[in-house]
Structure formats: C-alpha cells, structure tokens
Amino acid sequence: MNALRISLLVLFVAATITTIKAQLPPVFGSEYTEKTRKDELTRVYITPQRIVWKYDGNSELVKYEDALLKQGNSQSVFGKKNMCEMKSTENETASILLDYGKEIHGGLQLVLGSSSRREPSLVRIRFGESVGECNSQTNNSAWKVGFSTDDHAMRDITMEIPRDGLLEIGNTGFRFVRIDLLQKNTTIRIKEASAILRYREIPYLGSFKSNDERLNKIWLTGAYTVHLNMQEYLWDGIKRDRAIWLGDMHPEVATIATVFGNNEIIPQTLDLACELYPLPQWMNGMSAYSLWYLIIHYDWFMHTGDRNFLNKHKEYILGLVDLIESKIDENGKEELSPNRFLDWPSSPNKEGVESGYRALIVWAMKDAAKLCGILNETAYVQKAQQCVDRMNKFVKDHNNLKQAASLMAIANIIAPEKACNEVVSVGGAAGFSTFYGYYMLQAQALAGQYDEALRVIRQYWGGMLDMGATTFWEDFNLEWLENAARLDELTPAGKKDIHGDFGAYCYPGFRHSFCHGWASGPTAWLSEHVLGVKIVEPGCKVLKIEPNLGDLEWVEGTFPTPHGVVKIKHTKQKNGKIISKIDAPRGVKIVTQ
C-alpha cells in the first residue's frame, strides 16, 4: 500500500508540475513559468543523538547542552530558557561536538535564542564523517594524511550567526558537527542544532533477512549507502566525488535494481553521461568507464526490459562498438587508451591491471553483442563478437591480482575455480577492495565458493561496521584495524585514527570518503546468490530462484520487478534440504532448481 501511495504521488506531481509552477505568487510574471524547478528530494530534520565532547574550560563555557538532544520545532523563541549556552572569554573558546547517529547527506539548521551582542556572532562549523574529521584542520592546497578538504563540498565554514532566529548552512556528507564560538567575551544560545537530511523519498522494495544479524546489517548498510548517493543524479560519494563516474556506477546500479527497482535516476544519469562525453570521447575520459557503460546498459535492460530507453541510446552504443573495434587488431592487441584503470588499490600491479583491463573489454563486448542483438543490429552483433574473438587470442596472466583474476573469471577467460584457488580466495579478505570486492565475490559464486564469500563479507564489510561505520567506505584494508580507534570516538593516545591515519592515492586521510556507493556490492550479491534471484529474461519476466544458504539456517526477502515484488523464503532442514516458499506477481515466471 505504501509503494502504491508513493507511485500515485509521483504520477500526481508529474502531471501537475505545470500547475504548480503557475501557482507562484502573483508578483512573479508569466516569464518565470519556465524558469522554476521543483526540488525532487525531501528534507528531514534530525536531532543530535549524543554530545560526543565539549570544551568548557572551567565548566562555565558550555552549559545546558542536553537541551540540544530534545526534538525541536525550528521556531526561535525569547526567554533564554531551555537552550545550550556557549560562552567565550578573553582567553578561552567554547566548543561542542554533536553526533547525529548515522551518516547523512545535507546540512545543519541552527535555531538561535539571544546572544550577548546586538551584532551577529562569529562561529566555526565543521562537518565530519568521523569524530576525527570534525576535529581536523582543513588543507585545500595539498592532499595530506591528517587533513580534510573543502574541494568537493564545504565542510569547514567560518560564518556569522544572527542574535535570534534561524540559519541553515552546509551541503555535504557527514555524521558529526563541531561548533566553535570564535569571538572573545561573547555568549550565544542555541535552542536547536538539527541536521538536515536531504534524500530521495522512495520505498525499499527489496529486502534481505536471515538468522545472521551481521549479514542483515551489511545488506541494509549497502542499500543505505547507495540511497544517500541518489541525489539529483547518481553520485559516487556524498562528501567527495559528488559526480557521475560510469565505472563506479555498476555496483550501484546492481544495488538500486535489487533494493529500489526501476528508478528514474539510472536512465537520467546515463542520459547526462552521454551529453557530457559525446563520442569519440571516453566516459569520464577513461576507456574502462566506457566499457562499464555497455555492461550497465545490459544489466539495466535485463532488469527493466525498457526497449524505449535502450533505443534512445542505440546510436551511442553502436558508435562505441565501432570505436572499440577500430582499436583492436587481428592479433588481439588493442590501443583503446594508454590509461589503464580498474580501481585504486590495484594500480601498483601494472601487469595485473593490464590483464584485468583486457578481461573487462571481453566482458563489455559480450554484453554489447547481446545489446546489439536486442536492437536487431546483426552486423554489430558480429562486430562485437569479433572483438571478443580477437581479444581471446592474446591472454595475459592475472599476475596474482585479485581484481584481474575476478574479471577473467566473469569474462570466462579462465575457469572460476582456477581464479579463486590461485588468487581470489587466497588469504580470505586480504587484498579485497570496496569497489572490486563485488567482482571477487562474483568470481567466488561462479566457483561455487559460497561459504568463502560469506566469510569475506562478514570479515571485510563487517570490519567497517565494527569501526562504527553506518555507510560503506571508498576504500578499506583489514590491516587498518590493528590498534585503530572507532570513527565515532575520540582517538586515545597511542591508537590510530581509522579515518585520518589511512587512505592513499586521491583519498589520503580525512579526504577519504566514508560513503561511497561502489562499496555496496554485498547487497546485490546476497540477494542474487543467497536469496538466489537471477534474471533469465528481460524485464524480470522469468526469474530463476537458486538459493545458496551456506552456513545459514534460513533466509527471506523480497525482490522488485517491473511487475511487482517477489516474496521469497528459504528454510534449511536438518538433512540439509532447503524448503522454499515463493510468491511472485502476475507476469513473473519462477524457475527453480
């Protein structure tokens, strides 16, 4: 019923947008009708969950801070009662650090209730994805461990606040906020300090629940990570990389299809990407990301069955096939681009990256051949298949790189069992990465190593949860856990800051994004392989339900299709046999083992 109400609301808004524009106040002339744009996202105000820390000098600088933990109404009042009081002296400055309980995207609303000055007062506001970041300094001239940056979103702001009234500031990803009173001999009173959550109000149609609460939390955390990145378009991160990156989108698209179903943000983002990077440019200036564009299109079509959208991109898809084919010779040598990129952690292994990149070309051109078949472009089916045949004439070794071996298994260049036994499953979660970890899990599934994959998910993605994560990170290494403090606590002397002391490449220290959609792979993987949902025909017209419970006793969940939600429950009997109960909507055929 809730999903139906949301759908009807969306239709109503779409149908009446012109009327809404026409209802502007009379002072707006008709010339404004086409110059207005409705915010499609929702705002929610969140009260701080706890006071992490305060600096109050001799216990006189910060008083009544518990008033900030009470839900407000955004209304300023006189009287100076029931408000947090912050005071500065000639030599000391009051500070307070607030925790909103979860990573969010948005800003801060301050409701003020009288100060000691007639004029505005000066404060410093720092947003942080961790306690450490909130207490850090900003350095925009160089990316350094121990510093944060403002280059994608302002998270360190010095500003004036009114004596009374309301003020809203900020647009970034954060969980914590630190407020410092900067002026000497000043008193301010804060009635409310609410976080502004700005998000796309859509129902979670997909679900996953099992007897393992750790896996359940991992599934939901991955879903929430992507949800926060579903802003005007599909972003990579809500603090840093608030942009469209086609390669990074692939795990996000898998998660969106699994959790939210056919959401307009995917076609809108792909449309914009083609506008931003017309052929013969590569997507994001990276040839690998144009390969991911083809893979995304195939996966999205299989979920939605939307031929109109596929036809809309037909010219670009065929042009991209032409471009790629022109750069692969008869012997399988290719010159797509001198820039080879899989993910950041794989970068030092140049030989491994090369073999993984070649496998990505094979995977993409196999999907391109399928797309061209759907588009009834027989000549292009042959052209894409010829690319695959040429590339397979020249196969490079994986060079002990898990990213490369995983792609080679997915592209059927080497046997999945070989890839996993030689590289992917060696050392468990060691060498996994948040982006390509999804494909490592896929390789393990292809090899039938479901128990090994579940152990990795619990250890690797669960390791982030153990450090206080409420969304999954841009990068993570199990070695970081040694002697490190959680992100939601002040770092004790002698311990490492899990945020500020780690990170590399373009994300050293606090520049490291703690909400990156590409890290959501386990959400899609658990629904596909444990709940067991695999799409057989476009538009989810035929689904194969093939559960792999591993050490789980039971699992249940839902999976969204264009025809409605499929409900599934699997229960393992004492003899190991799995009993399944499946409820599918009309229009969806279920095939079981």
N, C-alpha and C positions, 0 to 999 in steps of 0.2 A: 504493500500500500504506500509505503514511504517513497519507494522508487517511482511509483505511478504519479504521486503528487509532484515529485521533482521534475519528471518528464513533462507533465502538463504545465508546470510553471515555466520551464524552458520554452515550450511552444508559445505560451501566452506572451512572454517577454519578446520573443522574436516577431510575433505577429503585431505587437503593439508598440514597437520601438519608435515608429514614426509619430504615433500619438503622444508618446512620452516626450519626444523632442518638441512637439507642438505645444506642450503644456508648460514651456518655460514662462517665467514671469513676463508680463506684457512689455516691460522695458526692453526686453530682447526682441529685436525685429526679426522678420522672416529670414533675413540674411544669416541668422545663426542656426537655422534648422539643420543645415548640412555641416555645421562646424561643431557639433556636440558628439560626445562619445560616452556611452554608459559604461561604468566600471562593472565588469562581469564577475568580479571577485567579491567576497564577503569579508566584513570586518567583525572581529570578536575581541572583547576586552578581557584580559586575563589578570587576575590579582596575583601578586607575588606569593609564592608558596612558603618561602622562608627568608630570613635575614642570614646571609652567609657570614657577614663580617661588617664591622663598623669601626671607625676611628673616632673616638670621642674624647681623646686627651685625658683630662682629669674627671671623666664621667659626666661632664657638663656640656659637651659639644653636640651630642646626639641624644635626644630624649623621645620617648613615646613612639619609638619606631614600630612597635607592634600594631599601631593604627594602620600601617600600610598593608597589613595582612588581612584587613577586613574589606569585603567587597564594597565597592563604591558605586556612585551613580553619575559620575562625570560632572557634578554640579559644585561649583565653588560656593562656599558659604563664609559668612563673617563669624567672629566669635573666638577664633584661635583655639578651639577645643577639638579633641579627638583627631589631632594631626601630629605627624612626625615633625619635630623641631630640630633644625640643624643650625649650628652657630659657629662662627669663626671669631678668633681673637686676633691680636696683633701678630702672634707668632704661630698659631695653630689653625688647621683647616679641618672641618668636619667631612667625613666620607662615609658612605654606606654602600654595600654590595647586596643586590637582590637576586634571588633565584626564582624563575618562573616555572620550574619543574620539567619542562620539555623544550627541545629546540623548536623555534618558531620562525616564521618569516613575517616581518613587519617593522613596527617602531614602538615608540613609548608615548603615552599620554600622561602628562603631569597636570594635576589639579592643585593649584596653589591657594593658600589661605592666609595671606598677610605676611609681610616682611617688615624688617626694621627700617627699610629705605622707601622713600617715595619713588625713587627711580628703579628700573629693572636691576636685578641682581645677576651676577656672573657665575655660571656653573660649568663644570666639565662633565659630559656624559659619555661613558664608554660602554659599548655593546660588546659582548663576548660569547663565543660558542663554548668557552670554558671559563672557569674561575681565573685561571692563569692569564687568559687573553684579556679579561676585564681589568686585570691589574697591570697589563703590559703597556709599554710605550709604543708609539707609532713611528714607523720609519718608511716613508714612501720613496726615498731616493735609492734604496737598495733592499733586496730581499734577504733578510738575515734571520738566523735562528734566534728566538727570544723576542722578536719584534712582530707586531701586526702591521697591516697596511689598510689604507683607505682607497686603493686604486680601483676597486670594483663597486664598493658600497661604503659610505661613510659610517665608521664605527667609533670614531673618536672625535667628539664635537664640543667645542667651547662656544657657549651661547648665553645670551641674556634671557632671563625668565621674568614674567610680569610679577608685580607685587601680589595681585589676586588674579583669579581667572584660570583659564585652561590653555595648555600648549601641547602640540603634538610634534614629534621630531623623529626622524630616522626611517630608513627603509633598507633592511639588511637581514641577515640570518643570525640569530642569537638565542641564548637561553638566560644569560645573566646581564645585568645592568649595574654599573657603578656610577654613583653621583657624588661629585666633589663640589663643595662650596668654595669658590676661589677668592672672593673679596674679603678683606680684613674687616673685623668688627661689624659683622653682619649676621642677622638672624633671618632664616626663611622657614616657612611652614608648608609642609607637603601633605595635603589631605589624601591624595591618591597618586600612585605611580603604576599605572596599568600598562601591561604590554598589549600592543595592538597586533593581533594575529590576522594577517591578510591571506586568505586561501580560497581555493575553488570549492564551492559547496556542492559536492557530489557524493552520492552514496557508495559505500564499499559493498559492491555486489558480490565480489569474490570473498572467500573466507577459507581459513585453514585452522583446524583444531585437532590435537592429538593428545595422548596421555603424557607427552613430553612438553612441559610448560616452556622449557628453553627454546625448543623449535617453534612453538606457537608465538613466542615473543619475537623471535628472529623474523618470522614471516610478516608479522604486523609492523615491525620496525622498518623492514624494507618497503612495505607499502606506504607507510607514512613518509619515509624519505623521499620517495618519488612524488607523493601528493604535494609536499611543500614546494617542489620544483615545478609544479604545474601552474605557472603564473600566466602572464599574457601569452607566452609561448612556453615550450618545454625547455627549461633551463638545465644546466649541468650542476650548478650549485647556487644556494641562496645567499651566501656571503661573497664568495668569489667564483668567477666563471658563471655570471648571470647572463649566459649567452647560449646560442644554439650550436651544439657540436654534434655532427651527424653520427660519428662513430660511437660516442658516449651514449647516444640515444638508444642504441639497440637493446641493452638490458632494461632500460626504462620503458621502452615500447612493450617488451615482454611482460613487465610488471603491470603496466597500465591495462593491457589486454586481460591479464589474469585477475586484476582487482576491480577495475572500473569499466571494463568492456570497451565498447566503441565510443571513445571520447573524441570530441572535435579538435582537441589540442594537437593530436598527431597529424591529421591532414593539414591543419593550419601551419604547423611548424615545417612540414615538408614543402608546402607551397612557398613559404617565405625563404627557405633554404635555396630553392631553385631560382628565386628572384635575386638573392644575394650572390649566388655563384653560378651565373649562366655559363653554359658550355662555350668554349672548351676549358673553363676553369675547373679545378678540383674543388669539391666541397671543403670549406674551411681551409682552402689552399693545400690540402693533404689528399693524395691519391687514395690512401687507405680509407678515408672517410667517404669518398665516392663509392667505394666497394660496399661499405656498410649501408649506403643509401639503397642499393639494389637489394640487399638482404632484408632490410627493414620493409621495403615495399612488398616483398614476397610474404613475409610473416604477417604483415598487416592485412594483406588481401586474404590470406588463409583464415584469419580471424573474422574479418568483416564481410568478405565476399562483395565488396563495393567496387563494381566494374566501372562506374562513372568516375570515381576518383582515380582508378588505375588508368583509364583512358585519358584523363586530364594530364597525366604525367607521361603519356605514351611517347611523345616527341623527345622528351628529355631522356627517358630510358633508352630508346633506340639510339639517340645521339651518343649516349655514354657507352653503349656497347660498341659503336663504331670507333669511338676514341680509344677504348681499351684494346680492341682488336688490332688497331693500327700500330700499337706499341709492343706487340708480341710477335717475334719472328717464328719461322717454321720449326726451329730447334728448341723452342721453349724459352729462349732468352727474352726478357722484357725490359722495357725502358719507360715504365709509367711515370716514374719520378725518382730523382736522386734521394728524396726524403723518405726513409722507411720508418714507420711508426706503428707499434702495437699498443703498448702502454708504457708509462714512465719507468716502472721498475725493471722492465725487460731491456731497456735501452743499452746498458753496457755490453750485453751479449749480442754483438753485431751479427755474427753468423747465425745465431738462433733467430734473431729478428728477421733476417733475410728469408729463412726457410718458412717462418710463420707468415710473413707477408705474402709469399708465393702461395701458401695454402689458402690465405684469405682471398686471393684472386680466383682460385679454383672454386671455392665456396660461392663467391659472389656470381661468377659466371654460370655456375649450375643453376642458381636461383634466377639469374637473368634469362636463361634458356626457358625455364618454366614460365616466367612472366611473358616472354615473347610468344610462347605457345598460347597462353590465355588471350593475348592480344591478337591472335591469328596472324602473326608475322613469321611465317615459316622460314624465310631466308635468314631472319635474325636468330631464330632458334638454332639453325645450323652454324651461324657465325659465332654465337656464344659457346656452343658445344665445341667448335674448333679451337677456341681459346683454351678450353679445359684440356683437350687432347694435346695441344702443343705444350701447355704448362707441365703436363704429366710426363713429358719426355725428359724433363730435367728436374729431378727431385733432389733437394738438398737435405742433409741430416739436421735433426732438431737441435743438435749441439747442447743437449741437456737443459733446454729451456722449456719450462712447463707451458708457457704461453704458446710456443711454437708446436710442441707435441700435441696440445689440445686441438689447435686449429687443423693440424694434419689429420687427426682422427676424425674430426667433424667433416672435413672435406673428403674423407675416405682415401687419403693418400697412403696412410699406414693403418694397420689394424688397431682399433681402440685398445685391445688388450696389450699390445706391444707398447703403445704410447704410455699407458698407465703403469705397466710393470717396469718400464725402463726409466720413466721420468715423472709423470703426473702424480702418481700415488706414493712415490718415494719420499720418505720424511713427513708424510701426512700433510699438515697445513703449512709446513715450511716452504717458502717460495711461492705461496699463493699471493694474489693481489686482488684488490677490491673490484676492479673492472674485469680483468680476465679470469678471476676466480670463477665466474659464471661458466666460462667455456671449459675450465678444468673440471668443474662438476659435471658438465655435459659429456665430456670425454669419459669420465668415470661411469656415468649412466650407460653410455654406449658399450662399455666393457663389462657391464653388469655388476660393477663395484658400488652398490648402493650403500652398504654398511660403511665402507670407507668414506663415501661422500657425506653421509650423515655425521660421521665423526669430525670431518673437516668443518662442516657448517657449525657444529656445536663449539668447536675449539676456536676457529678463526673469527667468524662473525659474532659468536658468543663472547669472544675475548674483548671485543669492543663494548658489549653490554656490561661486562664485568668492570670496565673502567668508567662506567657512568653514562655511556652513550644512549641517546634516545633516537638518534638517526645514525646511519652508517656513513663512514668517512671516505674521503678521497683516496687515501692510502692507509695501509696498516701492515705492521710486521710483528709477528709474535715475539720477536726479540725485544720489542719496546716494553713488554710487560714487566721485565725484570727490574725490580726496585723503582717502579714508577707509581706516582700518586694518581688517584682518580681525577677525572676532569671536573668534578663537582666539589672539590675540596681544595683548600689552601695547601700548597706543596710543602711538606715538612722538610726541615733541613736534612740534607744527605740523600733526599729522594729526587728522582727525575720528574719533570712535568710532562705528562703524557702528550700534551699538546705543543708546548713551547720548545721542548728539547729534541724534537724529532721532525721528520719531514725532509724532503730533498727536491732537487730539480726546480720546478716553478712554485713549490709549496713548502718552503722551509719554515719551521717554527709555527707561529700563530697565523701565518698566511694560509696554512693547511686548512682546507675546507672540511668541516665536520658534518656536512650534509650534502652528499654527492650522489645523485641518482644512479650513477653507473654501478654503485655498490649494492644494488637491490637484488642481484641475481638469485639468491636463495628463495626469495618469494615466488618467483616464476618457476624455479626448479622444483620446489616442494610440491606445488600444485600439479606440475606436469608429471613428476616421477613418483612421488609418494601417494598423493591423491590419485595420480595416474591418468590425467586428462591429456589426450593427444588429439589434435585436429587432423582429420583424414580428408575431408572435403571442404572447399572454400565456404566461408560463412558459417562454419561450425555445423554444417548440415549433417555431417557424420563425425562422431567422436568415438575414439577408442579409449575405453577405460581399462587401464592396466596398472593396478596398484603394486608398489614395491615398498612394503612396510619396514623392511629391515628388522631392527630390534623393537619396533613399536608394537603395541598391543592393539591399538585402534586409531583410526583417523577419520575425520569427517570434514566436509566443507562444501563450498559452492563454487560454481564457475560460470561467469557471464557469457552469454552468446547473443547474437542479434535476435534470437527467437525467445529469449528469456533465460532464467537462471537454472542451471542444472544442480540438483542436490545429490550429494554422494556420501555414503558412509561405508567404511570397510572395518570389519572386526576379525581379528585373528583367533582361531580356535586353538584348543590345546594341542591338537595334532598338526598345527601349522597351516591348516587350510584357512583361506580368507573368505568370509561371507560378505557379500556386497549388497547394498541397497541403493538403487539409483532411481531418481525421479527427474525425468527430462521433459521439457516443454514440447508442445507440438511443433514439428518442423525439425527436430533434432533426433537423428537415429543413433542409438548407442550400440557399439560393438564391444563385446567383452572377450576375454581370453578364451 
